[in-house]
Structure formats: C-alpha cells, structure tokens
Amino acid sequence: MTNAATDSSTAAARIADARHRELATEHLLFGTIRFLAQEHPDLLDTLEASVGHLWDKADDDSRDDEAVREVARRFLKSLRAER
C-alpha cells in the first residue's frame, strides 16, 4: 500500500468518525431538548430566538453563518413537529 492510499484511507476514516460523532451528538441533543421542551414549552421559543447569534467558526472561504443558522432552524422545526 502506498502512502497516498494510506493517507486516503486515514482521511476517510477520520471523516467517517466525525460523521458518526455528529450523528450521535445530534441524536442525544435532539432527545434531550425534546424531553426538556415537554416540561418547559417555552424552551423552543427561547432557542429559536437565539438562532440569530449562531455563527460558523471557520476562518476561510467555507465560512457560512447562515448555513449554521439554517441547520438550527431545521432542527427546531423537527422538534416542533414532534409536539
């Protein structure tokens, strides 16, 4: 196996690991917020009001603050749909 193949394989594994962490985190966070919102109905309104403060931490051309906010909006929309 060449270094390029090893590097590619390692990069693919890192990307997969990051995706797995993201999915697990999203699942746990979604469940936690859903649980808390049952006891505190105003929680989703409060979170929605804070979306405008979100920003992308990237410091290159990939930075897209609005994309981060849109992910949060979709997340909240899903939570509201489950009510």
QUIJOCOR-V974191 format. One record per residue. N is the residue number from 0. PSI is psi in whole degrees, -180 to 180 (none if undefined). Layout:
n->{N;N}
psi->{PSI;PSI}
//
This chain:
n->{0;1;2;3;4;5;6;7;8;9;10;11;12;13;14;15;16;17;18;19;20;21;22;23;24;25;26;27;28;29;30;31;32;33;34;35;36;37;38;39;40;41;42;43;44;45;46;47;48;49;50;51;52;53;54;55;56;57;58;59;60;61;62;63;64;65;66;67;68;69;70;71;72;73;74;75;76;77;78;79;80;81;82}
psi->{136;166;-39;-42;-41;-44;-42;-43;-42;-42;-42;-39;-40;-41;-44;-43;-43;-41;-43;-43;-42;-45;-43;-43;-45;-43;-49;-41;-44;-47;-40;-47;-41;-45;-48;-36;-26;-37;-25;81;-25;-6;-46;-37;-42;-44;-42;-38;-22;-8;-36;-18;-7;148;160;128;-5;146;30;-166;-12;-8;130;87;-42;-33;-39;-44;-38;-38;-44;-42;-42;-39;-49;-38;-41;-41;-41;-36;-27;-9;none}
//
